[in-house]
Amino acid sequence: MPINSLKFVKIFLDKFSRKYPNLPTDILADIIGTVLMEAPRKYFTYDMVQEYPEFCKQCGSCCKQRNQPCRYFNGKTCDEYESRFDVCAEFPYYEINGEEGLMLDPGCQFALKLAEMQLEKEIKHNIELLEC
């Protein structure tokens, strides 16, 4: 697992441990692991990434991920955000070798916000199941 992925998971383990102190850490870790690592295609689709453009701070993280010079990237943000390349507009969604999901980049506010939204839903759902 790449170090960025570990940082990404730790951010949410710390955050939700504080938010839900009565939820056992092992259950919380299982939920986070399932959503982010084991079943990302279930929770993060291309359509979902396109559904929440307001989560993007236009930080240029997608530009930096391309590892190629981009005429639209001014070093901080994208100068042509609305008409950017498809590969940039898809970020942080990935589809590689039949696998798909959310790129776990702790530097991408979009990825963090989308993951937080999905994790919040799944944690609340699991809490309801545990209370039954």
VEXTORDREN-558839 format. One record per residue: residue number from 1; residue in one letter; chain; z, y, x of N, C-alpha, C in turn. Coordinates in Angstrom, 2 decimals. Each point is the difference from the previous one (the first is absolute). Last residue first. Example, Ala and Ser with C-alpha at 12.3 -4.5 7.8 and 13.67 -1.06 7.14 Angstrom:
# residues 2
[2, 'S', 'A', [7.08, -2.25, 12.85], [0.06, 1.19, 0.82], [0.73, 1.09, -0.77]] [1, 'A', 'A', [-0.07, -5.72, 0.29], [0.00, 1.19, -0.89], [0.00, 1.20, 0.90]] 
# end
This chain:
# residues 132
[132, 'C', 'A', [16.42, -2.49, -29.48], [-0.14, -0.90, -1.17], [0.93, -1.16, 0.08]] [131, 'E', 'A', [-0.66, 3.36, 3.49], [1.02, 0.32, -1.01], [-0.06, -0.91, -1.22]] [130, 'L', 'A', [-3.20, -0.20, 3.59], [1.31, -0.46, 0.49], [1.09, 0.25, -1.03]] [129, 'L', 'A', [-4.39, 1.58, -0.86], [0.02, -1.47, -0.03], [1.36, -0.54, 0.44]] [128, 'E', 'A', [-0.74, 4.65, 0.29], [0.05, -0.42, -1.40], [0.06, -1.52, -0.12]] [127, 'I', 'A', [-0.64, 1.76, 4.24], [1.37, 0.28, -0.43], [0.16, -0.42, -1.47]] [126, 'N', 'A', [-4.29, -0.23, 1.83], [0.85, -1.08, 0.49], [1.46, 0.21, -0.38]] [125, 'H', 'A', [-3.12, 3.39, -1.08], [-0.35, -1.22, -0.74], [0.92, -1.15, 0.42]] [124, 'K', 'A', [0.33, 4.01, 2.40], [0.57, 0.15, -1.35], [-0.27, -1.25, -0.85]] [123, 'I', 'A', [-1.99, 0.13, 4.23], [1.45, -0.12, 0.14], [0.66, 0.11, -1.38]] [122, 'E', 'A', [-4.65, 0.72, 0.26], [0.33, -1.42, 0.21], [1.51, -0.21, 0.13]] [121, 'K', 'A', [-1.69, 4.46, -0.44], [-0.29, -0.79, -1.20], [0.46, -1.45, 0.16]] [120, 'E', 'A', [0.33, 2.77, 3.77], [0.96, 0.43, -1.03], [-0.21, -0.82, -1.28]] [119, 'L', 'A', [-3.10, -0.56, 3.47], [1.27, -0.65, 0.29], [1.05, 0.35, -1.04]] [118, 'Q', 'A', [-4.18, 2.15, -0.23], [-0.12, -1.41, -0.35], [1.31, -0.75, 0.24]] [117, 'M', 'A', [-0.22, 4.56, 1.26], [-0.20, -0.13, -1.45], [-0.03, -1.47, -0.42]] [116, 'E', 'A', [0.14, 0.97, 4.60], [1.28, 0.31, -0.65], [-0.10, -0.16, -1.51]] [115, 'A', 'A', [-3.94, -0.44, 2.55], [0.89, -1.14, 0.19], [1.34, 0.23, -0.69]] [114, 'L', 'A', [-3.02, 3.55, 0.02], [-0.52, -1.07, -0.83], [0.89, -1.24, 0.10]] [113, 'K', 'A', [1.02, 3.67, 2.77], [0.25, 0.32, -1.41], [-0.48, -1.11, -0.93]] [112, 'L', 'A', [-0.83, -0.42, 4.68], [1.43, -0.02, -0.27], [0.29, 0.25, -1.48]] [111, 'A', 'A', [-4.45, 0.36, 1.53], [0.45, -1.39, 0.02], [1.48, -0.10, -0.33]] [110, 'F', 'A', [-1.75, 4.32, 0.43], [-0.59, -0.66, -1.16], [0.50, -1.44, -0.07]] [109, 'Q', 'A', [1.13, 2.61, 3.74], [0.82, 0.31, -1.17], [-0.54, -0.67, -1.26]] [108, 'C', 'A', [-0.43, -1.47, 5.23], [-0.85, 0.37, -1.14], [0.87, 0.21, -1.24]] [107, 'G', 'A', [1.56, -1.59, 4.30], [-0.43, 1.38, 0.17], [-0.84, 0.51, -1.16]] [106, 'P', 'A', [1.66, -4.55, 0.50], [1.11, 0.91, -0.32], [-0.36, 1.47, 0.18]] [105, 'D', 'A', [-2.99, -4.41, -1.29], [0.02, 1.05, 1.02], [1.10, 0.99, -0.35]] [104, 'L', 'A', [-2.27, -4.63, -1.74], [1.40, 0.40, 0.14], [0.16, 0.96, 1.16]] [103, 'M', 'A', [-4.08, -1.39, -3.59], [0.27, 0.14, 1.42], [1.41, 0.57, 0.15]] [102, 'L', 'A', [-1.69, -2.95, -4.21], [0.38, 1.35, 0.41], [0.28, 0.00, 1.50]] [101, 'G', 'A', [-3.36, -3.64, -2.47], [1.32, 0.53, -0.29], [0.17, 1.42, 0.48]] [100, 'E', 'A', [-3.11, -5.08, 0.56], [0.00, 1.39, -0.45], [1.42, 0.44, -0.30]] [99, 'E', 'A', [-3.55, -4.14, 2.40], [1.34, 0.47, -0.31], [-0.09, 1.45, -0.44]] [98, 'G', 'A', [-3.82, -2.47, 1.53], [0.48, -0.58, -1.24], [1.41, 0.38, -0.39]] [97, 'N', 'A', [-2.13, 1.79, 3.99], [-0.04, -1.46, 0.05], [0.60, -0.65, -1.24]] [96, 'I', 'A', [0.93, 4.84, -0.32], [-0.47, -0.55, 1.27], [0.09, -1.52, -0.06]] [95, 'E', 'A', [0.97, 4.87, -2.71], [-0.58, -1.28, -0.37], [-0.67, -0.54, 1.25]] [94, 'Y', 'A', [3.77, 4.23, -1.63], [-0.84, -0.72, 0.94], [-0.54, -1.27, -0.65]] [93, 'Y', 'A', [2.42, 5.29, -1.07], [-0.38, -1.33, -0.47], [-0.85, -0.67, 1.07]] [92, 'P', 'A', [1.94, 4.61, 0.02], [0.47, -1.06, 0.86], [-0.25, -1.42, -0.54]] [91, 'F', 'A', [-3.75, 2.90, -0.16], [1.26, -0.09, 0.74], [1.17, 0.39, -0.90]] [90, 'E', 'A', [-4.69, 0.38, -1.25], [0.67, -1.26, -0.34], [1.37, -0.12, 0.65]] [89, 'A', 'A', [-2.94, 3.67, 0.87], [0.49, 0.10, -1.37], [0.72, -1.27, -0.44]] [88, 'C', 'A', [-2.12, 0.13, 4.23], [1.17, 0.89, 0.00], [0.61, 0.09, -1.41]] [87, 'V', 'A', [-3.96, -2.44, 0.58], [1.06, -0.70, 0.74], [1.27, 0.85, 0.05]] [86, 'D', 'A', [-3.94, 1.88, -1.91], [0.64, -1.01, -0.85], [1.16, -0.70, 0.71]] [85, 'F', 'A', [-1.24, 5.01, 1.50], [-0.61, -1.32, 0.06], [0.76, -0.99, -0.88]] [84, 'R', 'A', [0.47, 5.11, -1.43], [0.18, -0.78, 1.22], [-0.66, -1.37, -0.10]] [83, 'S', 'A', [0.40, 4.15, -3.01], [-1.23, -0.74, 0.25], [0.09, -0.86, 1.27]] [82, 'E', 'A', [3.74, 2.65, -1.57], [-0.61, -0.48, -1.25], [-1.25, -0.84, 0.24]] [81, 'Y', 'A', [2.28, 2.10, 3.74], [0.81, -1.03, -0.65], [-0.68, -0.58, -1.24]] [80, 'E', 'A', [-1.19, 2.84, 4.23], [-0.86, -0.39, -1.13], [0.68, -1.09, -0.82]] [79, 'D', 'A', [2.07, 1.79, 3.89], [-0.62, 1.21, -0.53], [-0.89, -0.28, -1.21]] [78, 'C', 'A', [4.55, -2.53, 2.02], [-1.42, -0.20, -0.24], [-0.58, 1.26, -0.64]] [77, 'T', 'A', [4.33, 0.02, 3.45], [-0.38, -0.37, -1.37], [-1.51, -0.21, -0.06]] [76, 'K', 'A', [2.10, 0.64, 4.24], [1.19, -0.05, -0.84], [-0.30, -0.48, -1.41]] [75, 'G', 'A', [-3.36, 0.37, 3.37], [1.15, -0.30, 0.85], [1.30, -0.10, -0.77]] [74, 'N', 'A', [-4.38, 0.66, -1.96], [0.24, 1.15, 0.88], [1.19, -0.21, 0.94]] [73, 'F', 'A', [-3.89, -3.08, -2.83], [1.41, 0.05, 0.37], [0.23, 1.12, 1.01]] [72, 'Y', 'A', [-4.36, -1.26, -1.67], [0.77, 0.67, -1.04], [1.47, 0.18, 0.36]] [71, 'R', 'A', [-3.35, -2.38, 2.68], [-0.34, 1.43, -0.03], [0.81, 0.79, -1.02]] [70, 'C', 'A', [1.40, -4.44, 2.90], [-0.44, 0.34, -1.35], [-0.24, 1.51, -0.06]] [69, 'P', 'A', [0.66, -4.51, 3.74], [-0.04, 1.45, -0.24], [-0.54, 0.28, -1.41]] [68, 'Q', 'A', [2.57, -4.51, 0.76], [-1.32, 0.55, 0.32], [0.09, 1.51, -0.21]] [67, 'N', 'A', [3.40, -3.29, -1.29], [-0.20, -0.13, 1.44], [-1.41, 0.41, 0.43]] [66, 'R', 'A', [2.51, -0.23, -4.45], [-1.40, -0.39, 0.21], [-0.30, -0.23, 1.48]] [65, 'Q', 'A', [4.24, 1.68, -1.70], [-0.15, -1.45, -0.07], [-1.42, -0.46, 0.31]] [64, 'K', 'A', [1.20, 4.65, -0.38], [0.47, -0.56, 1.26], [-0.21, -1.52, 0.03]] [63, 'C', 'A', [-0.94, 2.31, -3.98], [-0.97, 0.37, 1.04], [0.37, -0.63, 1.33]] [62, 'C', 'A', [2.99, -0.44, -3.57], [-1.18, -0.83, -0.24], [-1.07, 0.28, 1.05]] [61, 'S', 'A', [3.86, 2.65, 0.01], [0.32, -1.35, 0.46], [-1.20, -0.92, -0.19]] [60, 'G', 'A', [0.55, 4.80, -1.23], [-0.96, -0.46, 0.99], [0.29, -1.38, 0.53]] [59, 'C', 'A', [2.15, 2.80, -3.61], [0.56, 0.12, 1.34], [-0.95, -0.43, 1.09]] [58, 'Q', 'A', [0.29, 0.68, -5.22], [-1.16, 0.34, 0.84], [0.42, 0.20, 1.45]] [57, 'K', 'A', [2.68, -1.58, -3.78], [0.30, 1.32, 0.57], [-1.13, 0.47, 0.91]] [56, 'C', 'A', [0.57, -3.66, -4.43], [-0.56, 0.29, 1.33], [0.31, 1.43, 0.42]] [55, 'F', 'A', [1.05, -2.01, -4.33], [0.91, -0.50, 1.03], [-0.46, 0.39, 1.40]] [54, 'E', 'A', [-2.52, 0.85, -4.06], [1.05, 0.99, 0.23], [1.02, -0.46, 1.06]] [53, 'P', 'A', [-3.64, -2.74, -1.75], [-0.39, 0.91, 1.08], [1.08, 1.04, 0.32]] [52, 'Y', 'A', [-0.34, -4.64, -2.69], [1.09, 0.93, 0.34], [-0.38, 0.96, 1.12]] [51, 'E', 'A', [-2.88, -3.60, -1.83], [0.67, 0.55, -1.19], [1.03, 1.09, 0.32]] [50, 'Q', 'A', [-2.55, -2.82, 3.17], [-0.80, 1.11, -0.51], [0.70, 0.73, -1.15]] [49, 'V', 'A', [1.96, -3.86, 1.87], [-0.03, 1.02, 1.04], [-0.77, 1.23, -0.49]] [48, 'M', 'A', [0.06, -3.74, -2.78], [1.31, 0.66, 0.02], [0.02, 1.11, 1.05]] [47, 'D', 'A', [-3.84, -2.76, -0.29], [0.10, 0.91, -1.15], [1.33, 0.75, 0.00]] [46, 'Y', 'A', [-0.66, -3.37, 3.24], [-0.84, 1.16, 0.28], [0.13, 1.03, -1.12]] [45, 'T', 'A', [4.18, -3.13, 0.44], [-1.43, -0.21, -0.15], [-0.76, 1.28, 0.38]] [44, 'F', 'A', [5.14, -2.51, 0.25], [-0.77, 1.14, 0.49], [-1.49, -0.31, -0.04]] [43, 'Y', 'A', [3.44, -3.16, -1.43], [0.63, 1.29, -0.28], [-0.84, 1.22, 0.37]] [42, 'K', 'A', [-1.31, -4.67, 0.70], [0.50, 0.05, -1.38], [0.46, 1.41, -0.37]] [41, 'R', 'A', [-1.37, -1.08, 4.41], [-1.18, 0.09, -0.87], [0.43, 0.06, -1.48]] [40, 'P', 'A', [3.27, -0.62, 3.53], [-0.48, 1.38, -0.16], [-1.20, 0.12, -0.94]] [39, 'A', 'A', [3.65, -3.61, 1.36], [-0.93, 0.07, -1.13], [-0.57, 1.40, -0.20]] [38, 'E', 'A', [2.95, -1.27, 3.74], [-0.46, -1.30, -0.47], [-1.05, 0.08, -1.10]] [37, 'M', 'A', [2.08, 3.96, 2.16], [-0.53, -0.91, 1.01], [-0.64, -1.27, -0.57]] [36, 'L', 'A', [2.01, 3.76, -2.65], [-0.72, 0.59, 1.12], [-0.71, -1.00, 0.91]] [35, 'V', 'A', [2.57, -1.38, -3.94], [-0.91, 1.08, -0.40], [-0.85, 0.48, 1.17]] [34, 'T', 'A', [3.34, -3.27, 0.85], [-1.04, -0.53, -0.90], [-1.02, 1.08, -0.33]] [33, 'G', 'A', [3.78, 1.22, 2.57], [-0.89, -0.89, 0.74], [-1.14, -0.53, -0.86]] [32, 'I', 'A', [3.40, 2.54, -2.06], [-0.81, 0.85, 0.87], [-1.00, -0.85, 0.78]] [31, 'I', 'A', [3.08, -2.32, -2.63], [-0.89, 0.80, -0.86], [-0.94, 0.83, 0.87]] [30, 'D', 'A', [3.35, -2.42, 2.23], [-1.01, -0.90, -0.57], [-1.01, 0.77, -0.86]] [29, 'A', 'A', [3.72, 2.32, 1.72], [-0.95, -0.31, 1.07], [-1.10, -0.93, -0.50]] [28, 'L', 'A', [3.53, 0.94, -2.96], [-0.80, 1.21, 0.23], [-1.06, -0.26, 1.07]] [27, 'I', 'A', [3.10, -3.36, -0.72], [-0.90, 0.09, -1.16], [-0.92, 1.21, 0.16]] [26, 'D', 'A', [3.35, -0.55, 3.22], [-1.00, -1.07, 0.14], [-1.00, 0.01, -1.16]] [25, 'T', 'A', [3.70, 3.06, 0.02], [-1.03, 0.35, 0.97], [-1.07, -1.09, 0.12]] [24, 'P', 'A', [2.86, 0.87, -4.57], [0.15, -0.65, 1.30], [-1.20, 0.27, 0.92]] [23, 'L', 'A', [1.71, 3.38, -3.76], [-1.03, -1.04, 0.11], [0.14, -0.64, 1.38]] [22, 'N', 'A', [2.59, 3.77, -1.34], [0.52, -1.23, -0.59], [-1.00, -1.15, 0.04]] [21, 'P', 'A', [-0.97, 4.56, 1.56], [0.99, -0.65, 0.86], [0.55, -1.31, -0.56]] [20, 'Y', 'A', [-4.26, 3.25, -0.57], [0.50, -1.13, -0.80], [1.05, -0.78, 0.82]] [19, 'K', 'A', [-1.88, 3.92, 1.87], [-0.21, 0.30, -1.42], [0.59, -1.07, -0.91]] [18, 'R', 'A', [0.05, -0.48, 4.77], [0.87, 1.11, -0.41], [-0.10, 0.25, -1.50]] [17, 'S', 'A', [-2.80, -3.20, 1.81], [1.37, -0.49, 0.20], [1.00, 1.08, -0.42]] [16, 'F', 'A', [-4.62, 1.02, 0.08], [0.42, -0.69, -1.22], [1.37, -0.66, 0.14]] [15, 'K', 'A', [-1.83, 2.36, 3.77], [0.00, 0.88, -1.17], [0.56, -0.70, -1.24]] [14, 'D', 'A', [-0.64, -2.50, 4.05], [1.08, 1.00, 0.12], [0.13, 0.83, -1.27]] [13, 'L', 'A', [-3.57, -2.98, 0.21], [1.24, -0.77, -0.04], [1.19, 0.95, 0.08]] [12, 'F', 'A', [-4.27, 1.84, 0.53], [0.33, -0.32, -1.39], [1.25, -0.85, -0.13]] [11, 'I', 'A', [-1.55, 1.23, 4.32], [0.17, 1.24, -0.77], [0.46, -0.32, -1.42]] [10, 'K', 'A', [-1.30, -3.57, 2.80], [1.37, 0.49, 0.24], [0.28, 1.28, -0.77]] [9, 'V', 'A', [-4.39, -1.80, -0.05], [0.92, -0.83, -0.79], [1.43, 0.51, 0.15]] [8, 'F', 'A', [-3.23, 2.08, 2.67], [-0.28, 0.27, -1.41], [0.98, -0.75, -0.89]] [7, 'K', 'A', [0.04, -0.84, 4.62], [0.58, 1.32, -0.30], [-0.15, 0.32, -1.48]] [6, 'L', 'A', [-2.10, -3.89, 1.53], [1.46, -0.16, 0.01], [0.70, 1.31, -0.33]] [5, 'S', 'A', [-4.64, 0.08, 0.51], [0.36, -0.72, -1.23], [1.51, -0.19, -0.08]] [4, 'N', 'A', [-1.80, 1.86, 3.92], [-0.06, 0.96, -1.10], [0.39, -0.65, -1.32]] [3, 'I', 'A', [-0.38, -2.73, 3.87], [1.22, 0.82, 0.00], [-0.01, 1.02, -1.13]] [2, 'P', 'A', [-2.77, -4.61, -0.57], [-0.04, 1.22, 0.80], [1.26, 0.83, -0.16]] [1, 'M', 'A', [-0.29, -5.39, -0.47], [0.00, 1.17, -0.85], [0.00, 1.24, 0.90]] 
# end
